[in-house]
Amino acid sequence: MQDPNEDTEWNDILRAKGIIPEKPKKDEMTEDQIISMLEETIKKKSGAKDLDEMDLDELDELEDEEEEKILLQMRQQRIAEMKAKMDRARFGTVREITAVDYVQEVNKAGEGIMVVLHLYKQGIPLCALINEYMGRLAPRFPEVKFLKAISTTCIPNYPDKNLPTIFVYNSGTLKSQMVGPFEFRGVNLTEQEFEYLLGQKGAIETKIKDDPKPKVKDVMMSSLRRNQVDDLADEGDW
């Protein structure tokens, strides 16, 4: 009788007609073969024992080995992440630039580099306040390049009504901007608010997720409570 697994033209015809089964592929593994391979691997690790022959201590030892491998992988990944962050953390100060430096410092800052550029002018209180806040934030976010420039030295005839202006770049591409005092909430802007606003623009990874600006309702209620206390005090005096 002819071998049904033999590679012949007749067998191919019979397989096509469904008379004999398809020839199994050499590289196709059955479920039993996979289980057998896994058991063999475990035996090598456990001194040629089946899982059902191992006691609790031996099973714990196997589990500990696997946990150590996972922890080692996590540690190596964490070290790589920290190293990458340290490589990026090379700024930490606010640098002054002019139009000559603009292309090199901003447009060619580098892949993955975040740039915060403040256009300002002397004599504008809000500009001075933002420069002060940037000076405090720069050491806390050393992976971000903080820059400042007198507006008309970078952009000729740039209108003062647009100051302060902040441009946020990433990898040399403009991502967002803040133009004019209204965007910065005026001279009562706090450092926490400024950090929050930069975070909202994607410039920094701040932990301030909720707007720290007091809500109008809270201010009104606080004022009403103070007035009530004053009224009660006046009645007591009377």
C-alpha positions in Angstrom: 0.0 0.0 0.0 1.3 3.5 -0.9 2.3 5.7 2.0 -0.3 8.5 2.3 2.4 10.9 3.6 4.6 10.4 0.6 5.0 13.3 -1.8 3.5 11.9 -5.0 1.3 13.4 -7.7 -1.3 10.7 -6.9 -1.4 11.6 -3.2 -1.7 15.2 -4.1 -4.9 14.4 -6.1 -6.3 12.3 -3.3 -5.6 15.2 -0.8 -7.3 17.7 -3.1 -10.4 15.4 -3.3 -10.4 15.0 0.5 -9.9 11.2 0.3 -6.7 11.3 2.4 -5.8 13.9 5.1 -3.4 16.8 4.5 0.2 16.0 5.2 1.3 17.6 8.5 3.7 20.5 8.2 7.2 19.8 9.5 7.4 23.2 11.3 3.9 23.0 12.8 3.9 22.0 16.5 1.1 20.3 18.2 -0.3 21.4 21.6 1.2 18.2 23.1 4.6 19.1 21.8 4.5 22.6 23.2 3.4 21.3 26.6 6.2 18.7 26.5 8.8 21.4 25.7 7.6 23.6 28.6 7.8 20.6 31.0 11.3 19.8 29.8 12.4 23.4 30.4 10.9 23.3 34.0 12.7 20.0 34.6 16.0 21.5 33.7 15.5 24.3 36.1 14.2 22.1 38.9 16.6 19.3 38.7 14.7 17.0 36.3 11.5 17.0 38.4 7.9 17.4 37.3 5.8 20.1 38.9 3.6 17.6 40.7 6.8 16.1 42.2 8.1 19.4 43.6 7.4 20.5 47.2 6.3 24.0 48.2 9.9 25.2 48.9 11.0 24.1 45.4 8.0 25.8 43.8 8.7 29.0 45.8 12.3 28.9 44.7 11.2 28.7 41.0 8.8 31.6 41.6 11.5 33.7 43.3 13.8 33.1 40.3 11.1 34.4 37.9 10.4 37.4 40.2 14.1 38.3 40.3 14.2 38.3 36.5 11.2 40.6 36.3 12.7 42.9 38.9 16.0 43.0 37.1 14.3 43.9 33.9 12.3 46.7 35.6 15.5 48.0 37.3 17.4 48.1 34.0 14.4 49.9 32.3 14.3 52.4 35.2 18.0 53.1 34.9 17.7 53.7 31.2 14.8 56.1 31.8 16.8 58.0 34.4 19.8 58.2 32.2 17.7 59.6 29.3 16.3 62.2 31.7 19.7 63.2 32.9 20.9 63.5 29.3 18.0 66.0 28.7 18.6 67.9 32.0 21.3 70.1 30.8 19.8 73.6 31.0 18.5 74.9 34.4 18.9 78.6 33.7 17.2 81.4 31.7 19.4 82.5 28.8 19.1 85.8 27.0 19.2 85.6 23.2 19.0 88.0 20.2 17.7 87.6 16.6 21.2 86.2 15.6 20.7 83.3 18.1 17.1 82.6 17.3 17.5 80.0 14.6 20.2 78.1 16.5 18.7 78.2 19.9 15.1 77.8 19.0 14.5 76.2 15.6 17.6 74.0 15.8 17.3 73.2 19.6 17.3 69.5 18.9 15.0 66.5 18.7 12.7 66.3 21.8 14.0 69.6 23.3 11.2 71.8 24.7 11.9 75.5 24.5 10.0 78.3 26.3 10.8 81.7 24.9 9.7 84.9 26.6 9.6 88.1 24.5 9.7 91.1 26.9 10.6 94.7 27.3 12.1 96.7 30.1 9.7 98.8 32.1 6.7 96.5 31.7 5.9 95.1 35.2 4.3 91.9 34.1 7.3 91.1 31.9 9.6 91.6 34.8 7.4 89.3 36.9 7.4 86.6 34.3 11.2 86.8 34.0 11.4 86.4 37.8 9.1 83.3 37.7 11.0 81.8 34.8 14.3 82.2 36.8 12.7 80.1 39.6 11.2 77.4 37.4 14.3 76.8 35.2 16.3 74.9 37.9 13.2 72.8 38.7 12.7 71.8 35.1 16.3 71.5 33.8 15.2 69.5 30.7 13.4 72.6 29.4 15.3 75.3 27.6 14.1 78.7 29.1 15.0 81.7 26.9 14.2 85.4 27.0 14.7 88.1 24.5 13.8 91.8 24.1 10.9 91.7 21.7 12.2 94.2 19.1 15.6 92.6 18.9 14.0 89.3 17.8 11.0 90.7 15.8 11.4 94.3 14.5 8.4 96.6 15.3 6.8 93.9 17.6 3.9 95.8 19.3 4.2 96.4 23.0 0.5 95.6 23.4 1.4 91.9 22.7 3.7 91.8 25.6 4.4 89.6 27.5 4.6 86.9 24.8 5.6 83.3 25.3 6.3 80.9 22.5 6.5 77.1 23.3 8.6 75.1 20.8 9.2 71.3 20.7 11.9 69.9 18.4 12.1 73.3 16.7 8.4 73.5 15.9 6.0 76.0 17.4 3.5 74.2 19.6 1.6 76.9 21.5 1.8 80.6 22.4 0.6 83.1 25.0 0.2 86.7 23.7 -0.7 89.8 25.7 -1.3 90.6 29.4 -4.8 89.1 29.3 -3.4 85.6 28.7 -1.3 86.0 31.9 -4.1 87.4 34.1 -2.3 90.7 34.7 0.2 91.7 37.4 -1.6 89.7 40.1 -0.3 86.5 38.4 1.2 84.1 41.0 4.1 81.8 40.5 1.8 78.8 40.9 -0.6 80.2 38.3 2.3 80.8 35.9 3.5 77.2 36.4 0.0 75.9 35.8 -0.4 77.9 32.6 2.9 76.6 31.2 1.7 73.1 32.1 -1.5 73.6 30.2 0.5 74.7 27.2 2.5 71.5 27.4 5.8 73.3 28.1 6.5 71.6 31.4 5.4 68.5 33.3 4.0 70.2 36.4 2.2 68.5 39.2 -0.2 71.5 39.4 -3.2 70.1 37.6 -6.0 72.3 39.0 -6.1 76.0 38.4 -4.7 77.7 41.6 -6.5 81.0 40.8 -9.2 81.7 43.4 -12.6 81.4 41.9 -14.8 84.5 41.7 -17.5 82.8 43.8 -15.0 82.0 46.6 -13.8 85.6 46.6 -17.3 87.0 46.8 -18.3 84.6 49.6 -15.2 85.4 51.6 -16.0 89.1 51.2 -19.6 88.5 52.4 -18.4 86.6 55.4 -16.0 89.3 56.4 -18.8 91.9 56.1 -21.1 89.8 58.3 -18.3 89.4 61.0 -17.8 93.2 60.9 -21.6 93.8 61.2 -21.8 91.5 64.2 -18.8 93.2 65.8 -20.5 96.6 65.4 -23.7 95.4 66.9 -21.8 94.1 69.9 -20.2 97.4 70.4 -23.5 99.1 70.2 
